[in-house]
Every structure is written in structure tokens, then in C-alpha cells.
Amino acid sequence: MRFLAGLILVLAILLGAAYFFREPLTGLALRSALASAGVENPSLAVTDVSLTRLALKDVSAGPKKDKPGLALQTAEAGYDWRSLLFDRRVSNIAIGDGSVSLDIAADGSMSIAGMKLAPTGGGETKGLPFDSLSIGDLALSVRAPEGEAQGHLSGGFEPKNGGAFNITGETALLVIRGYRLEDAKVDGALTLSADGEATFQGDVAADIGAPQGVVRGLVMEAKGEGASWRDALAGKKSDFSGSATLNLLSADIPIEESPYLSALFGAPPEGGKAMKLISLKGGLFARYQDDALAIEARPEAPLRAEADRGDALALSALGEAPLYELSPELERLRGVLSVSGDLLTAGMTLSAEHAIGSPWEFNAAIASEGQTFQSATLGSTKLSATGTVTGQNVDADLVIATLVKTATVGRLHIGDANIATTLRIESDFAARTLNASNHEGQCIDISRARLTLEGQDTDIRFTDGALCRANGVLIAARWTEDAPGADVTGRFSARNASLSLAKTRFVGAPPDIDFTATYDAKRQHTLATGTFAGGRIILNDTLIGTESNGAFTYELDREKMGGEASLERVRIAQNSKLPQVAPIIASGAARLADDKIAFSYDAETPRGAPLGSGEGVHDIVSGAGKTDFHSGDLLFAPRALQPESIVPAFRGIVTDAKGAAGFDASFRWGRNPGDFTTSGGVSFDGLSFLGPGRAITATNGVTGDVRLKSLWPVETDGVQSISVERLDMDALALETGEFDFAFPGDDTLYIERAEFPWFGGLIGVYETSAALNGAEADISLRAENIDITQLLEFINVSGLEGEGVLSGVLPLKIEGGKARIENGELHSIGPGAIRYNGQVSDAAGQKGQQAQVAFEILRDLRYNKLAVTIDGPLDGSIDFNMVFEGTGNVPVNKQRVRVPVVYRINVDAALLELLSQASLTRNVQLQIQRGLQQSGSGAEAEEEGADASPPTQ
């Protein structure tokens, strides 16, 4: 436009030559008139002067004499001297070949031949002072601080009838105020009709450059018309109106030469190719009337942009509204954009307006089925924006719902992220900064997402996530040349999440994370610091972590990642309906460096009793790791630390423990589930407790070390040995025993030898297995070489003594924590004797002859064979069936005769009571008395032997 304005001004100066004739017709006068008009160094030669004609040659002017801004070979005027003298008019002006240069300064001001050009108008004149004008071939030149353009103007017109001019121009390079024209050509015609309408039609071809980008290969047809050229040439101020039709035949926008487009589309999407070129074509219609400009879409030739990879964009009107409107009071933009292609399908509506001098207000809506940016590929996306634009500042409220198929931030890859939110955006494009935050009470809702790290076997997934701002800005982004990047400060929470480090897997509800993260785009470096609290995480389906509380620092760059974390507290429990280990409270620290996480921790019970400490390392590249835990000596005491505080299965089975014990545990893991192994050990130092179970009243003085090959399932490293000072089963008190046992790893206990000294012999369990899950257990309790003398001395019944040796098997069945003997048998080893001379024997004579005989036999019963069968619960009523085969000393005719006897005693009584002196005495007396009431004569006993078989009580 400035170039065309310069041509019009040059033409006005040339036409103004008619005024030169008002002065004396001499060369000196003409030169003086040009100088008075501001033209520098005017020079000319008069070749002909008459009453009808003035001819000039070598007309020149300008600040440089060797390169004048105005140079005309010839110029002449024809006139009637009377009209010239009285009306100051000429009949015709003819300008031959010549040249005119328009100089444009760096500040945009223009001058011709040293004369500064300024806007005209503001008054009325009496019309043009000539009847016709003709221009032969006037060479035009536009000179700028960088580059120059050349052109030609030729033609003629009459003020009454109009006329026409041909205009051509070209430039290799012309730069005006940051805008570049390269390889530009203009070829058109200006027609001035008799009714005052001016029409221009021509072709334009050029490469255009601007700070925002470059357009290459622009080819455009332009046609415009307006009124009134008469007023404009006469200097009369009038209301201009006109219209123009522009037909863009072609134009290419190279992506790599347009910074903003390159940032969006320069990198190839995953599985696709990069966008390198956008081609434009289509038409626009512009109208100017009543000081208002309107630009409309042309439905028959819509403006369309096509990318070299197949994407296309079309611009159309929003209803019947123009695309662009400008008036002295208001400026407005309205339109519909539609994009289609393999990588993007979207539609956008835009409405923006502002009162002149006030900020822009806009409303936009976008719906897309796919979009690929430089480092992100989006799926279905809906976005609406309402805001204002002030200079280069944009403030807006964005409502976003999108699926991020893939995105990359440094080495962090984001996939399948479904995001919905409302954001408040404050951007300053001059400073290249943007701040984004949610309104109070709102967050960025992420229904699901997946995060992976390039070069690391790390996978993070979560659902129902929310990223909320803290006290300030949620996201502060910047795209400055020196420090591009972003800061994110907020709180992240999710309902469910999973984290896999190689084959180490965490699942559950993650803790809430308060953090600040800084991303340096140049270094591709991320630094995050923050705290975490709460959550419920399951580790490898084995351990559950809850009630966490701690802090962390995390760092990630192109080559490696690192960080540190401190754990103030976490509650760890076994993930099982019947946990083998009780919950513990852990605290510790971790450090990530050289692709390894090194950590240490301390553990205690929920009530604060210390349990020990551990340390470990995890290699995030190989997926392998280990940790070792050491309890040290744990002191047990009633109403303090108890085994059930560590192993819940001991609750109700082992109580009131006291003494010392300790344990070690080692865990190893790798990429595969089979790589997960455990081992450990338990040491006992005089540990005593009630139980285990109701079958055993108390266990005292457990001492020894047990090595475990596996913790889950429990498996010992071969047969292990411990010693027990005392095992009290109420009816069975055992002391100074030794246990040789093993856990095979199949949820059973294998007892190779559990042996106690017992009444001069041994009692024990050998080569027996029992289930650990509380199922029934059948155990054979074997007694060997039991000394009857010691046994009777222990029973300590007054008047009862004997000798002999017993051996046998007592089958124990344990069920529901209780033990019973089922059909146990003891047999004598060799002969022996039983003697009873107590108060019951002395009083037996008062009960009859039979009772007297029975107790007489018991005074000295010498047996060759003794068999005892036992059946019943150890904590209840037990049936004893004793059969003695031997001889008894009985009185016959006032003589004592030893006769063979088979003596049976059946006792059904509580074993605990039976082993007390009073109970034994009472039951023996009752059994004998009842037996005598139901038995045969004593004579039979004398001859055939006494067979006393008392019935069961």
C-alpha cells in the first residue's frame, strides 16, 4: 500500500506542473518553483516556449545529483494562452520517458527528490488544471535501507472522460520495517472511468517474510474498485467506498521457517512423518464503506490450507457474518475453521471483538478427533475458551476434555491419559510466559494415565487421578530462548495406581503427593521435590503399606535419574486373610543414583516396641534387588512385647511370653516371579510362654537357633534343633527335652525327634508330620523304659509302691487346639510288682469278703505281664484299662497262699484329678467296691485266681 501511495503522490506532483505556468515561463522561474515546493537541486532545460506550447528536457531533482530522485527526459504542456492567462489551465500535459525514485527511511517515512511526503486532503479545489495527461514510460523505483524495487507506469487520462494506466513492478529483495519481499512481481491495470469509479486488476507474485513466518510462491489475482478518483486527485476530502476481490492461486508456508508452526508440527508423530509445508489457496472479498471495512469469505472459492502430509484446513463464515470487520468504533473477527486429515480432524468456531482502544474479548470452541503436536498426539478433544487479549497478553478460561494418546517430556513418556479440567490461563507472548491454574475447588481430573521412562523398565499407571493447585500457580510455562521450560506446583492424588520397577510391582491407592517440579527444556532435566502421605499400596501381592508419611527429591535428565526419599512412617502388613506376620510401623530413607535405589529402614510394632532395622538395594535396570532385616534381641514380657505382636497366628496359642528371641529375614527379587526368594532365621534364648494351644499348659526355657530357607512358605534349611527346659501338658509334665524338626515348605511341621526324659525312661515323638494350618494332627507319643517305681513316687499315694518297666505308644490326636489319647497302650518289660497297704485296704474287711480278698491281692501283686490301655482327652475324662497277670498273696484258712490271678482295673476319671493322691485313693476304693458287688465268689478266686474287673465309673 505504501508503494502504491508513493506512485499516486508522484503522479500528483507531475500533474501539479500545470501550476508552474502561473509563474513567468522561464527555466529560472521553474527551478525556483520546484525548490520552493521542497524539491532539492532542481534542474531543467526549456526547449520551446510559445503562446501555445512549453517544452522541457532533462528535468531532474534530488539530494544526489549523480543519482536524482526525479529524472524526466522530456515534458511538455499545450495550452491556449487566454485560458492559461485568465483560467490558469492547460489543455494537455505529456511526460515522456523518465524515472521517479521513492525513498523509504528506517522509520517508515518517505520522500521523492528530497521532498517529504505527507497526507493530503482537508479542503476543496477548483479541479485539475489540465484537460488531459499522458505518460510515456515512467520508471519507478522504491529504495529502502535494505533492498530496492523497480517498476514502470504508462498511460493517460482526461478529467472528463477518465483513462487507464498500466503498472508493473518487481524486486529481488525489499525489506521495510521487518517485512521482506523477495522475487516479487506486480502486473496490473488501473482504470479510471468517466463516472469517477477507479478499478484495479492485476496479478501479484512474491515471497513474503515476516517475524512470524515466511510465505513462498505467493501467486494472487486482485481486482478492486472504488470511488471517487476525481475527488482524490483534486484533493477533495470525501467518504471513500470500494471493494476488492482477491483470488489466492497458490502460496506455500515452510514449517521450518515459521517458529510457531515448527513448535507445533515440526517433529514427526509416532509412526508418522513430519509436516514440512502448508499450501494456501482460495478467495476473499473486501468492502470499504462509511469508514468501515468488512472482509468476507467467498463460498465459491473458500480459503483452504493443505499440508504436505495430508491435513487440510478450510476457513468459512460463521453464519452470515463477515470474517473481519473494522469501523472507527469496533473491530471484530468471526469464522469457522475445519481441519481434516489422517493426523487431525477438528472444527473451530471463533468470535472476537473489541471497542477501539479497548482489549479484545473472544470466545472459541474446538472439537477434534485427533491432533499431533511436536511431542504429543491427542485423541478426541473438546476445548472452549473465553477471555481477553490486551496487546500480547492473553487471559482466558479454558474448558478442556482430551485424550493424550502419547506425550513426551524429556525421558518421561505419557500415554492413554484421559484429562478433563477448567483452567485459568494468563499468558504474556512478549515475555513468552504462560501461567495456568484451576479455579478454587477445581482440579485437573485424570481418569486414567500411563507413564514410562525411556531406558528404564518402569511403568506407572493410575485411575481417577486429580492434579490440584497448591497456594499459587499450578503450571508456569515459558518458551524463552535462554531458559525454556515449566514449573508445576500442586497436589496429586489417585484412587488406584500401579508402579512396576522391573518385576517389582506396587498396586493400590497411592499416597497424596504435594510437590514442586521444574522442567528445563534445553537440558531435558526435571527436578521434583515434595512430600507424601496416606495411601494403601500392595507390594508384589505380598505386603500392604498404609499410613505413609515422608518426603522426596527426584531428578531426571537425558541419561539418568536420581533422587532421595525419607520415610517418617508407614504401616506394613502381610497381604493375607491369615497373616503370618503382624503389621509393623517402618521408617527410613532411600536414595536413587546410578540406576540403583539404596534404602534403609527401622521397624516397630504399632504400639511402639522396636523390632529391628534393615537395609537393601534395588537395580531399576536389571529389576533385581535385595533387603536384609535384623531384629537383634527382642525381650518378651507379659503386658509388653508378645509373640502375637509379630506373628498373629500365636494369638490365643502362645501367651504371657517372657525371655529373649530374635530373627533375621532376607529378601531377593528379580525380573521374573521365580526370582523372588526369602530366607531368615530365628534364635531363642530361654523363651518361656503359656501354650502353645490348650493342649500344652506351658513351655519353658526354649533355646536354640533355627535357620529358614524360605519365609513364604516356611521352610527350614534342613533339620533344626532346639532345647526345651519344661513342657507342661498338665497331665503330662516333661522336662529337659530336645526337638529336631524341619519345615518342608508345604505348610507342615516335620518332627524328626522330640524327646524328653520321663520317669527313668524316655517319652517322645519321632518322624511325624503335622499341618500348620490348624487342621487335625495325629502324633504317636512313644514311651520307653518307664520306671514304675519313679512313676509311683511321683504320684505319691500313701501306701502305694511298686517296681517294673513300661514301654508303649500313646497316639495323640490334636484337633482345635486340644489333645486326646486314642487307644494308647503301655506294656511291661519283664516282671514287676504293685503293692498297696493304705487306709482303704485296712477298711476293706468291713465291706465284705470279696473286697477283703481284692485288697489282700493288692498288698503284694506280682505280675509277669502288665498291659494298660488309655483313651480320652488330656484335659478331660480318660478311660484307663489295666490288666495284671501274675500272682497274688491271699489268706486261705488262716494261711497266706500265693495264687495266680488276672486282675483288671477300669478307671474313668479326669486324669488331672486321678494323678492326685486323694482322687486316686477314692477311685480305687470305689472301683473295687463296685466290682465286688457284681463279681463271683472268693473261692473261685482262690482256686482259679482272682479276676477283679470293676465296671467303669
CORBEL-V903531 format. One line per field, one symbol per residue. phi: phi as a letter, one per 20 degrees, with the letter a starting at -180 (. if undefined). psi: psi as a letter, one per 20 degrees, with the letter a starting at -180 (. if undefined). A space follows every 10 residues. Layout:
phi=???
psi=???
//
This chain:
phi=.fffffffff ffffffffff ffegecffff fffffffofe lfbacedbcb fcbcccbleb aqfdffbfec bdfbbbcdbd gffffedlcc ebccdefrbc ddedefenfc bclnefecgd oobdceofeb ebcccfbefd cddcgcnbcc accbqaacge dnrbcdccab bebbdclndd dclebcbbcd ddefenedcc badccaddcb gercddmfcb ecbbbabcff fffeneebfe babbddcefa addfffecgf fffecfefff mcdfedbcdd apcccdccal mcdcddfdgf bffcccefeo fcccdcfeme fffbcbcgdb cbcbacdccc qfebcbccdc cbbbfgndff ccbcccccer bddfcbcdeg ccbcccaccc mddcdbdddc bbdefbbccm eeddbldecb accedcccff elcbdcbefg ndbeecfaac ccdfnceccc cbclebddfe ecffccdbcf febfqbccca cdbbfcbbcd dleecdcpef ffdebcccdd ffelcccccr ccbnnbddel lddddclfaa cbcccbcfdb cbrcbddfab edcfebfcfe cfgcddbrbb cdblmcddbb bdcbfgenff dpbbbabcef eemdabbcdc emfdedbgmc fcgffdcgff fndcclfbpc bbbcbcccbb fdgffeccbr accdcmfcae ofmefdfbcc mfcqdcedfb ecffbeenfd ccdcfbcddm fcdccldcdd bbdfndmcdd dfacccfbln cccadclcdb feenffcdce eddcleefgf ffffflegnd brbpccbrcd fdddbmndcb edlfcccfdn fabccccdff ffefffepff fffffffffb eddebcccdc bqffdbeded cdcddrccec fclmcececf cdddcdccbf ffffeeffff ffffffffff fffdeeffff ffedoececf fff
psi=hhgghggghg gggghihhhh iirpmqhggg hhgghhijpq lqprpphppa iiqppqrlpq qrhohimqhp opgqpqpqrp hghhghilqq hqpppbqaqp popprhjiqq qpkipppqqr aiaqrjrpkr hqpqpenopq poprhorqqq aqpqarrphh iaaqqppqqq qhppoolipp pplqpporpo porhjipppp paqpprppqr hiappqkppq pppqqrqphg hghijpproq qrrqppoohq ppopgijogg hhhgjhqqrp jaqqphqppq qaqqpqppql kppppqqohi mqppppqiji qqppprqncj qqhppprhhq pqpprppppq rhipoqqpqp oqrqppirqq prpqpppqiq poagjqpqbp pppqppaqpo djpppqppop oqoogqqpnc ipppqloopp rpqopoqohg ilqpppqqrp jqropohqqp pqppjqmppp qrqlqpoqqc icpgpoqqlq hhmqbqpppa ppqqgqqqpp ncjpppqbor qpoprppppo hgilppppqa rqqbroppok jgqpprkqpa rqppppahhr qrrqqpohqp ppqpnqhmqi pqqrpqqbqq poqlkpopqq qqqrrhjjpp iarrrrqpoi gijqrqqppp happpqqqjc pqhiigohii pigorlqqaq rrqqpppqrb hqhiioqqra qpppnkpqrp aqaihpgqpq lpprpppphq horpprmapq prqpgpookf iooqqmrppo rqoijkkrpp ohpopqqoli bqprpplqqq qijjrqpopo oppplpohgh ghhhhlppip rrrrpqqapn oppppkjqqq polqppqqnr raqppomahh ghihhiirhg hggghhhihm ooqhpppppp prqhjbppop opopocqqoq poljqppoqq qopppppnrp hhhhiqgggg gghggggggh hhhjraqhhh hggiqpnomq rp.
//
